[in-house]
Amino acid sequence: MNGEIQQLCEKLVPGSYVGQGVQARQIHESKIRYLLQHRKLPEEGWSDQTIELLLQELAVMDSNNFMGNCGVGEREARIASGLVARRHYRLGHGIGRSGDISAIQPKAAGSSVLMKLTNSLALDVIRLSGIQSAAGCFVVPMATGMSLVLCMSTLRLRRPNAKYVIWPRIDQKSCFKSIITAGFQPLVIENRLVGDELQTDVAAIREKMAEVGSENVLCVMSTTSCFTPRVPDSLEEIGKLCKEQDVPHVVNNAYGVQSSKCCHLIQQAARVGRVDAFVQSTDKNFMVPVGGAVIAGFDKKFVEEISKTYPGRASASPSLDLLITLLSLGVAGYKQLLGDRKQMYMYLADCLKLCAEKHGERLLDTRHNPISLGISLSISGATDSKTATEIGSMLFTRFVSGTRVVAPGKNNTIGGFTFNNYGAHHDSYPCTYLTAAAAIGMTKQDVDTFITRLDKVLSKCKTSTDNPKENGHGGSDS
C-alpha cells in the first residue's frame, strides 16, 4: 500500500487502525524483499498468505493481466476457465522463449521473475542437501527420462560423432528408453553380485570404452537412487574414469536429493573426477505433482547450453509448484523432512527385519542403498512369477502402494533389447524378494500400517502353500 492510498484510507477509518494494517502488510513485504534480494531459501517457511501475496504481485506484472491490455498475437495467455486461471494464479504465459527455456519474456515479467526465483531456490536446496559445488540448475517441465534426453541432445552438439551411451544396468524403463529416444545405442554393463548387493562393474565400463573407442561414447549414464538390491553406482570411480578418458558423465539422480549419501557421491565424483550433469525429479524429492525435474551441473555454461536446447516455451506449473513448496517449507522445514526420512529408513529396516524373520525370511543386506530395502520371499512360497505377482496384488488390494515383488525368470524387451530376469537388475539374482522405500514424507503410521498388512499377506501365502486346497488369495483381511 503506497502512502497516498494509506492517507485516503485514513479518511474513512481512524489512522491508528490503518497504521496497524500497513505494518502487517510490511511484514509480508519485507520477506518478499529479502527473497528477491538474496534469492535463497528462507530459514523458516512462509505462510500461505505471504506466498499468495508474492504470486499476486508477480501475476499483475504479466501482460495478460494488464487492465485494458489489447492482445493481438497468437499466444496471449487467454484462459477460458476461471477455475483454471485461479489454479495457476493467472500466470498463463509459461516460462522461457522459443530458443531458451531460461530466457526472459517481454510480455511476462512476473512469470520470468518466478522462473528465475525458482531456479535460484532449487540450486540453494541442492547445495543444502550436500552438493555444495553445484554451479547452476533449472527446472524443466518434464520428468526424469525426458530431462535425460535433453542432456544427451546437448552433449550431441559437443560430440557429433558419438553414438554410444554406456549404462550400468538398472531395471527401470524410463532411463533406458531415454537413451533410445535421444537416438543413441545403449551399451549395457551388467552389475556385480556382491553378497546381496548389485554393485557397479567399473572394470567392465573401462573395457567397453576401450572396445568401442572413448571418442565414440557420448557419455556414461550412472544412477544414484534405485530399487534394492541394486545400490548406487560407484560414482567416484566412474567420475575418475570419465575424466581420464575425456568422456562426459551424466547422473540419473531421480530421487537422490533427499539422500545425503547420494548427494555426497555426486559431490565427490565431481571433486575427484567428472560429472557433467545430474537430473532429479521434483515430485520424488520435493513432494509436488508429477511433471517436473531439475537439471543441474558443476559448469554453469554447460547447464545454460542444456536450457537452450529445450525447444519452445514451457509450462510454468512445475516451477510454480516447486516455488510454493520450497517457500512453505523453508530451510528448517526441508531439513526436518530429510532428518525424518533417515529415521524412517532405520525404523522401516527394523520392522521389515522382524516381520521377515517371523515368516522365515530375512532382510536383504543392502546397506549401501540409503532409501530402498528388501526382504527375501523364498520360504513364503513366492518361488515363481505367478505367486510373486499374487503377493504384490494382495498388497495392492489392501491399499499398499509402492512395493515391488521380483521373482526370477521374467524377461522383458525394451526398444529391441532383451533383459533376462527383468526387475532384478541382474540375469540370475538368487532369490525372489519384495522391496519398499523409505522416501521423503513417509511417516511412522505408514510403516506400521504397511508391516501389519504385509504380515497378514505373508501369513495367507504361507497357509495357502501349506494347504493347496485353501484359496486364500484376494480375500479380505480378517
C-alpha positions in Angstrom: 0.0 0.0 0.0 1.5 3.3 -1.1 1.4 6.5 1.0 -1.4 8.1 -1.0 -3.7 5.1 -0.6 -2.9 5.0 3.1 -3.9 8.6 3.5 -7.2 8.0 1.7 -8.0 5.1 3.9 -7.4 7.2 7.0 -10.2 9.5 5.8 -12.6 6.5 6.2 -11.3 4.9 9.4 -9.1 6.0 12.3 -5.4 6.4 11.2 -4.2 4.1 14.1 -6.2 1.2 12.6 -4.9 1.8 9.1 -1.4 2.0 10.5 -1.7 -1.4 12.1 -2.8 -2.8 8.7 0.1 -1.2 6.9 2.5 -2.6 9.5 1.1 -6.1 9.0 1.5 -5.8 5.2 5.0 -4.5 5.6 6.0 -7.8 7.4 4.9 -9.7 4.3 6.6 -7.3 2.0 9.9 -7.4 4.0 10.0 -11.2 3.4 9.4 -10.8 -0.3 12.1 -8.0 -0.4 14.6 -10.3 1.3 13.8 -13.2 -1.1 14.3 -11.0 -4.2 17.5 -9.6 -2.8 19.2 -12.8 -1.7 17.4 -15.4 -3.8 17.9 -18.1 -1.2 15.5 -20.4 0.7 14.1 -18.6 3.7 15.2 -20.1 7.0 11.6 -20.5 8.2 8.7 -21.4 5.9 6.3 -18.7 4.8 2.6 -18.6 5.5 0.2 -19.2 2.6 -0.8 -15.5 2.9 2.7 -14.3 2.2 3.2 -16.7 -0.7 -0.1 -15.7 -2.3 0.8 -12.1 -2.0 4.0 -12.7 -3.8 2.2 -14.6 -6.6 -0.5 -11.9 -7.0 2.2 -9.3 -7.2 4.0 -11.3 -9.9 0.8 -12.0 -11.8 -0.1 -8.4 -12.3 3.2 -7.9 -14.0 2.2 -10.2 -16.9 0.6 -8.6 -19.9 -2.5 -10.8 -19.9 -3.4 -9.2 -16.5 -2.8 -5.6 -17.6 -6.1 -3.6 -17.3 -7.0 -2.5 -20.9 -4.5 -4.8 -22.5 -5.1 -5.5 -26.2 -3.5 -8.7 -27.3 -3.4 -9.4 -31.0 -0.9 -12.2 -31.1 -1.4 -16.0 -31.4 -0.4 -16.6 -27.7 -1.8 -14.0 -25.3 -2.3 -16.2 -22.2 -6.0 -16.1 -22.6 -7.6 -18.5 -20.2 -11.2 -19.6 -20.8 -12.0 -21.1 -17.4 -11.9 -19.0 -14.2 -11.1 -22.2 -12.3 -8.0 -22.8 -14.4 -7.0 -19.2 -14.1 -7.2 -19.3 -10.3 -5.4 -22.7 -10.2 -2.4 -21.0 -11.9 -2.7 -17.7 -10.1 -3.4 -16.1 -13.5 0.1 -16.8 -14.6 -0.6 -18.0 -18.1 2.5 -17.2 -20.2 4.7 -20.0 -19.1 8.4 -19.7 -18.9 11.2 -19.1 -21.4 11.1 -18.2 -25.0 11.2 -20.2 -28.2 15.0 -20.5 -28.2 15.8 -20.8 -24.5 13.7 -22.1 -21.5 15.6 -19.8 -19.2 15.1 -16.6 -21.3 13.1 -13.6 -20.2 9.7 -13.0 -21.7 8.9 -9.3 -22.5 5.2 -9.9 -22.1 5.6 -11.8 -18.8 7.9 -10.0 -16.4 6.1 -11.7 -13.4 6.4 -15.2 -14.8 10.1 -14.5 -15.7 10.8 -13.4 -12.1 9.0 -16.6 -10.9 11.2 -18.8 -13.2 14.5 -17.1 -12.0 13.5 -17.3 -8.4 12.6 -21.0 -8.6 15.8 -21.9 -10.3 17.8 -20.0 -7.6 15.9 -21.7 -4.8 16.3 -25.1 -6.5 20.1 -24.6 -6.6 20.1 -23.5 -3.0 18.3 -26.6 -1.8 20.6 -28.8 -3.9 23.6 -27.3 -2.2 21.8 -27.6 1.2 21.3 -31.3 0.5 25.1 -31.8 0.1 26.1 -31.0 -3.4 27.8 -27.7 -2.4 29.8 -27.2 -5.6 26.7 -27.3 -7.9 27.1 -24.2 -10.2 23.8 -23.9 -11.9 20.4 -25.6 -12.4 17.0 -25.0 -14.0 13.5 -26.5 -13.6 12.2 -28.2 -16.7 8.5 -29.3 -17.2 9.4 -32.9 -17.9 10.0 -35.9 -15.8 13.4 -37.5 -15.3 13.5 -39.6 -18.5 12.9 -36.8 -20.9 15.2 -34.5 -19.0 18.0 -37.0 -19.5 17.1 -36.9 -23.2 17.6 -33.2 -23.2 21.1 -33.6 -21.6 22.1 -36.1 -24.2 20.8 -34.0 -27.0 23.0 -31.2 -25.8 26.1 -33.4 -25.5 25.5 -34.5 -29.1 26.4 -30.9 -30.1 29.7 -31.3 -28.4 30.4 -34.9 -29.6 28.7 -35.1 -33.0 30.4 -38.4 -33.9 29.5 -40.3 -30.7 26.8 -43.0 -30.9 27.0 -45.0 -27.7 25.9 -44.4 -24.1 27.5 -46.7 -21.5 24.8 -47.6 -19.0 25.3 -49.7 -15.9 22.1 -51.8 -15.8 19.2 -50.6 -13.7 15.8 -52.2 -14.4 13.8 -49.0 -14.7 12.3 -48.3 -18.1 12.5 -44.5 -18.4 16.3 -44.1 -18.0 16.9 -46.9 -20.6 14.3 -45.6 -23.0 15.8 -42.1 -22.7 19.0 -43.3 -24.4 17.0 -44.8 -27.3 14.7 -41.7 -27.6 17.8 -39.5 -27.8 19.0 -41.6 -30.8 21.9 -43.4 -29.2 22.8 -47.0 -28.8 23.0 -48.2 -25.1 25.9 -50.4 -24.1 24.6 -52.3 -21.1 27.0 -53.1 -18.3 25.8 -55.9 -16.1 26.1 -55.5 -12.3 28.4 -57.4 -10.0 26.7 -59.6 -7.3 28.5 -59.0 -4.0 26.6 -60.7 -1.2 23.0 -59.5 -1.6 24.1 -56.3 -3.3 24.3 -55.5 -7.0 27.3 -53.1 -7.5 28.9 -51.3 -10.4 31.4 -53.2 -12.6 33.8 -50.3 -13.2 36.3 -52.6 -14.9 33.7 -53.6 -17.5 32.9 -49.9 -18.2 36.6 -49.4 -18.8 36.8 -52.4 -21.1 33.7 -51.3 -23.1 35.3 -47.8 -23.6 38.4 -49.4 -25.0 36.4 -51.8 -27.2 34.3 -49.1 -28.9 36.7 -46.2 -28.5 36.1 -43.5 -26.0 35.7 -40.9 -28.7 32.6 -42.8 -29.8 31.0 -42.7 -26.4 28.6 -39.8 -25.8 28.6 -40.4 -22.0 28.4 -42.8 -19.2 24.9 -42.6 -17.6 25.2 -43.7 -13.9 22.5 -43.9 -11.3 22.3 -43.0 -7.6 18.8 -43.7 -6.4 17.5 -47.2 -7.3 15.5 -50.2 -6.0 17.3 -52.6 -3.8 19.3 -54.9 -4.2 20.8 -52.5 -6.7 22.9 -50.0 -4.9 24.1 -46.5 -6.1 26.7 -46.7 -8.8 30.4 -46.2 -7.9 30.3 -42.5 -8.9 33.7 -41.6 -7.8 35.4 -44.3 -9.8 33.2 -43.6 -12.8 33.9 -39.9 -12.5 37.7 -40.6 -12.4 37.4 -42.9 -15.4 35.4 -40.3 -17.4 37.9 -37.6 -16.6 40.8 -39.8 -17.6 39.1 -40.9 -20.9 37.6 -37.5 -21.6 34.1 -38.9 -21.7 31.1 -37.0 -20.3 29.3 -38.3 -17.2 25.5 -37.9 -16.7 24.0 -38.9 -13.4 20.4 -40.1 -13.0 19.7 -38.8 -9.5 15.9 -39.3 -9.8 15.1 -39.3 -6.1 18.6 -38.8 -4.7 18.4 -35.2 -3.5 16.6 -36.5 -0.3 19.6 -38.7 0.5 22.7 -37.3 1.9 24.6 -40.4 0.7 23.5 -39.9 -2.9 24.4 -36.2 -2.8 27.8 -37.0 -1.3 28.5 -39.4 -4.1 27.8 -36.8 -6.7 29.8 -34.1 -4.9 32.8 -36.4 -4.6 32.6 -37.6 -8.2 32.7 -34.0 -9.4 35.6 -33.3 -7.0 37.9 -36.1 -7.9 36.6 -36.8 -11.5 33.9 -35.6 -13.8 30.2 -35.0 -13.6 28.6 -33.0 -16.5 25.0 -33.0 -15.4 22.8 -34.6 -12.8 19.0 -34.9 -13.1 16.4 -35.2 -10.3 12.6 -35.4 -10.2 10.7 -32.7 -8.4 7.8 -34.9 -7.2 10.1 -37.6 -5.7 12.3 -35.1 -3.8 10.0 -32.2 -3.0 6.5 -33.7 -2.8 4.9 -31.8 -5.7 2.8 -33.3 -8.5 4.5 -35.3 -11.2 5.7 -33.4 -14.2 9.0 -31.6 -13.4 12.7 -32.2 -13.0 15.7 -30.2 -12.0 18.7 -30.4 -14.4 21.9 -29.3 -12.6 25.6 -29.3 -13.1 29.0 -28.0 -12.0 29.7 -26.0 -15.1 27.2 -23.1 -15.3 28.0 -22.6 -19.0 27.0 -26.2 -19.9 23.8 -26.0 -17.8 22.9 -22.9 -19.9 23.6 -24.9 -23.1 21.1 -27.5 -22.0 18.5 -24.9 -21.3 19.0 -23.5 -24.8 18.4 -27.0 -26.3 14.9 -27.1 -25.0 12.6 -26.3 -28.0 9.9 -23.6 -27.4 8.4 -22.1 -24.3 7.5 -24.3 -21.3 4.8 -24.8 -18.8 5.3 -22.8 -15.6 3.3 -25.3 -13.5 6.3 -27.3 -12.2 8.2 -24.1 -11.3 5.1 -22.7 -9.6 4.6 -25.8 -7.6 8.2 -26.0 -6.5 8.4 -22.3 -5.6 5.3 -22.6 -3.4 6.5 -25.8 -1.7 10.0 -24.5 -1.0 8.8 -21.2 0.4 6.3 -23.1 2.6 9.0 -25.4 3.9 12.0 -23.1 4.3 15.4 -24.4 5.3 14.1 -25.6 8.6 11.2 -27.5 7.1 13.2 -29.2 4.4 15.9 -30.2 6.8 13.3 -31.6 9.1 11.9 -33.7 6.3 15.4 -35.0 5.4 16.1 -35.9 9.1 12.7 -37.6 9.4 13.3 -39.7 6.3 16.6 -41.0 7.7 14.8 -42.0 10.9 12.0 -43.7 8.9 14.6 -45.7 6.9 16.1 -47.1 10.2 12.6 -47.8 11.6 11.4 -49.5 8.4 14.5 -51.6 8.3 13.9 -52.8 11.9 10.3 -53.5 11.3 10.9 -55.3 8.0 13.6 -57.4 9.6 11.3 -58.6 12.4 8.4 -59.3 10.0 10.7 -61.2 7.7 12.1 -63.4 10.5 8.6 -64.1 11.7 7.9 -65.8 8.4 11.2 -67.5 8.0 12.6 -64.8 5.6 15.4 -62.3 6.0 16.1 -58.6 5.4 18.5 -58.4 2.4 21.9 -56.9 3.4 22.0 -53.9 1.0 23.4 -51.4 3.4 24.8 -49.2 0.6 21.3 -48.4 -0.6 20.2 -45.5 1.5 16.5 -45.4 0.5 15.2 -48.8 -0.6 15.0 -52.0 1.5 14.1 -55.6 0.6 13.2 -58.9 2.2 13.5 -62.4 0.7 10.3 -64.3 -0.2 11.8 -67.7 -0.9 10.3 -69.6 2.0 6.9 -67.8 1.8 6.0 -69.7 -1.4 6.9 -67.0 -3.8 9.3 -69.1 -5.9 7.8 -68.2 -9.2 6.5 -65.1 -11.0 2.8 -66.1 -10.6 3.0 -66.4 -6.8 5.1 -63.2 -6.6 2.6 -61.3 -8.6 -0.2 -62.6 -6.3 1.7 -61.2 -3.3 2.0 -57.8 -5.0 -1.7 -57.9 -5.9 -2.8 -58.8 -2.4 -0.8 -55.9 -1.0 -2.2 -53.5 -3.6 -5.8 -54.6 -2.9 -5.1 -53.8 0.7 -4.1 -50.2 -0.3 -0.4 -50.7 -0.1 1.3 -48.9 -3.0 4.9 -48.7 -4.0 6.2 -52.2 -3.1 7.9 -54.3 -5.8 7.9 -58.0 -5.8 10.5 -59.5 -8.1 10.8 -63.2 -9.0 13.4 -64.9 -11.1 12.6 -65.8 -14.7 10.8 -62.7 -16.1 12.3 -61.4 -19.3 11.4 -58.0 -20.9 12.2 -56.5 -24.3 12.6 -52.7 -24.4 13.4 -50.9 -27.6 14.7 -54.1 -29.2 16.9 -55.0 -26.2 16.0 -58.1 -24.2 16.8 -58.2 -20.4 16.8 -61.5 -18.6 15.3 -61.7 -15.2 13.9 -58.1 -15.7 13.2 -56.2 -12.5 16.1 -57.7 -10.6 18.9 -55.7 -12.3 20.7 -59.0 -12.8 20.5 -62.1 -15.1 20.5 -64.5 -12.2 19.7 -62.9 -8.9 19.4 -65.8 -6.4 16.1 -65.2 -4.7 12.6 -63.7 -5.0 12.2 -60.6 -3.0 10.0 -57.6 -2.1 11.1 -54.0 -1.8 9.8 -50.9 0.0 11.3 -47.4 0.0 11.8 -45.1 2.9 11.2 -41.9 0.8 10.7 -38.3 1.9 7.4 -37.7 3.6 7.0 -41.3 4.9 5.5 -41.4 8.4 5.7 -43.9 11.3 2.0 -44.6 10.7 2.8 -45.5 7.0 5.4 -48.0 8.2 3.2 -49.6 10.9 0.2 -50.0 8.6 2.4 -51.5 5.8 4.0 -54.0 8.2 0.6 -55.0 9.6 -0.7 -55.7 6.1 2.4 -57.4 4.9 2.3 -59.7 7.9 -1.2 -60.7 7.0 -0.4 -61.3 3.4 2.6 -63.4 4.1 0.6 -65.4 6.6 -2.1 -66.1 3.9 0.5 -67.1 1.4 2.2 -69.5 3.8 -1.2 -71.0 4.7 -2.0 -71.5 1.0 1.4 -73.1 0.4 1.0 -75.5 3.3 -2.6 -76.3 2.2 -3.0 -76.0 -1.5 -6.8 -76.7 -1.4 -7.3 -73.5 0.5 -7.7 -70.4 -1.7 -6.7 -67.5 0.5 -5.7 -65.1 -2.3 -7.7 -62.0 -2.9 -9.9 -62.3 0.3 -10.4 -59.5 2.8 -8.2 -59.2 5.9 -9.6 -60.8 9.0 
